[in-house]
């Protein structure tokens, strides 16, 4: 017996719902779009909050506002924004602390006092002090080496002021001398960021 037209071998009856491809309803499509838009809005909100934290930190580090105002700038944000803003601000402050910014240590103290991270801040200050000591020793050693090299060439006198930072071996010596302090700074910094952002 010949199959009916449109129902030959290998074809499916369109009325057979078990073989119909899934078709999304308008409601399902709308819900998916709404979820995607909500996720995008959340991402944008977090990014804006981080930017607000960075702006506040830059103001402090550039001397535009006092370090004591950093926590207030972030505290003025909504509760949802404070976490990302604090994290970004703390990261910026720690970066500046490692670079020797004069305002960074005060900013660390301000955040620690306001957001309950005194222990972590103490560990961070100790690591920064260790690094500063190591750097000072390297500068002194290189300066003495430069003076000795100049003396061998018959150059000396009180007017000679060596610049250890310009010595070709200074960076390498500094990295080796401050390696331990740098590791501790990174670990202490991560703990500090976690504490203030909690």
C-alpha positions, 0 to 999 in steps of 0.5 A: 500500500502506497503511503499517503501524500506527504507521509512518505518514509522518513517523514514525520507527521507534523501532528505528532507532537513527540517529534515537533521541535521545541518552540519557545513561547513569547513569555519564555523569550521575554523572561530570558531577555529580562534575565540577560538585561538584569545580569548586564545591569548588575555587571554595569553597577559593579563596574561603576561602583569599582570606578567610584572607589578608584576615583576616591582613592586617586583623590587621596593619593593625589592629595586632593582630599585628606586620607581621613575622608576616604572611608567617608567617600565610600561610605556615602555609596549604597550598601551594594556599591560599597563592597566593590568600591572598597575592593577597588580603592584598597587595591589602588591604595596598596599599589601606591603603598608599595610605590612609596606614596606618602598618603597611602599608609594613612589611607590604609589606616583610615580604611582599617579603622572604618571597616574593621581591618586593624590587624590586617593593616598592622601586618601590612605596615610591618611588611612595608617597613621591612621593604623600606628597610631593605631598600634603604640598605641597598641604596646605602650599599650601592652609594658606597660602591659608587663612591669607591669606584669614583675614588679609584678614578681619582674622583672624590670630595664632599661635592660628590653625591652618588645617585644609587638609583642610576647604578646599572645593578641597583634594580637587580639588587633591590629586587633580591633584597626586597623579595621576602618583603614583597611576598609578605606585602602581597599576602598581607594586601590580599588579606587586607582587601578581603577584610575591608570588603567583607 
